[in-house]
Each structure stands twice: as C-alpha cells, then as structure tokens.
C-alpha cells in the first residue's frame, strides 16, 4: 500500500509559475534567434521572467520555503 504524499500547495503553485516563465523565455529566445527584434514589452517580459526564476532559486537555496506559510494562504494537500 502506498502512503499518500503531502505537498505544500504554494510550492506546487510557484513551480507551475516557473514552468510558465521558462516557456515564455524559450519563445522569446526563439524569436530572437529567428532574427525577430523583440519590442520593449517583450524585453520587459523576459526580464520579469528571468528575475522570477532567479529569485525562486535563491529562495529555495536559502530555505525560505522550508517553514509553513506565515500568511496562511496555502494549505498542505494530500496526493493519493
């Protein structure tokens, strides 16, 4: 019998945003490689996505998500 896994919903949410940020960056990079000049909005989006990914990694490295959510915005979820 498999024991259910308990996950932190905020971690799953933030990881999902990482996937979206990586997808945006991949598409923008592909446009640049294809010779398309990015407009200012696209450059801003690339900066925003890059900054998010950087900050997410730093927060994980320093264990900022190791404790419970101090704002009680997210509950633990059980995966069956």
C-alpha positions in Angstrom: 0.0 0.0 0.0 1.4 3.4 -1.0 1.4 6.2 1.6 -0.2 9.4 0.4 2.2 12.2 -0.3 1.6 15.6 1.4 2.7 18.6 -0.6 2.9 22.3 0.1 0.4 23.9 -2.3 2.3 27.1 -2.5 5.4 25.2 -3.7 3.4 23.5 -6.4 1.9 26.9 -7.4 5.3 28.6 -7.6 6.8 25.7 -9.5 4.0 26.0 -12.0 4.8 29.6 -12.5 8.4 28.6 -13.1 7.3 26.4 -15.9 5.3 29.3 -17.5 8.3 31.7 -17.1 10.6 29.2 -18.8 8.1 28.7 -21.6 7.9 32.5 -22.2 11.7 32.8 -22.2 12.0 29.9 -24.6 9.5 31.5 -27.0 11.2 34.9 -26.8 14.7 33.4 -27.3 13.4 31.6 -30.3 12.1 34.8 -31.8 15.5 36.5 -31.3 17.4 33.5 -32.8 15.0 33.7 -35.8 16.1 37.3 -36.3 13.0 39.0 -34.9 13.8 42.0 -32.8 11.9 42.0 -29.5 9.8 45.0 -28.7 10.1 46.8 -25.3 7.2 44.8 -23.9 8.8 41.5 -24.8 12.1 42.6 -23.4 10.3 43.6 -20.2 8.6 40.3 -20.0 11.9 38.5 -20.5 13.4 40.5 -17.6 10.4 39.8 -15.4 10.5 36.0 -16.1 14.3 35.9 -15.6 14.0 37.8 -12.3 11.3 35.4 -11.1 13.3 32.4 -11.9 16.4 33.8 -10.2 14.5 34.8 -7.0 12.7 31.5 -6.9 16.1 29.7 -7.0 17.6 31.9 -4.3 14.6 31.4 -2.0 14.9 27.6 -2.4 18.7 27.7 -1.8 18.2 29.6 1.4 15.3 27.6 2.6 12.8 30.4 2.6 10.0 27.9 1.8 11.0 25.3 4.4 8.6 26.6 7.0 4.9 26.9 7.0 3.2 29.8 5.2 3.2 32.7 7.7 0.2 34.2 5.9 -1.9 31.0 5.8 -2.7 31.5 2.2 -2.0 27.9 1.2 -2.8 24.6 2.9 -1.0 21.3 2.6 -2.5 18.9 0.0 -2.5 15.2 0.1 -1.9 13.4 -3.2 -3.3 9.9 -3.4 
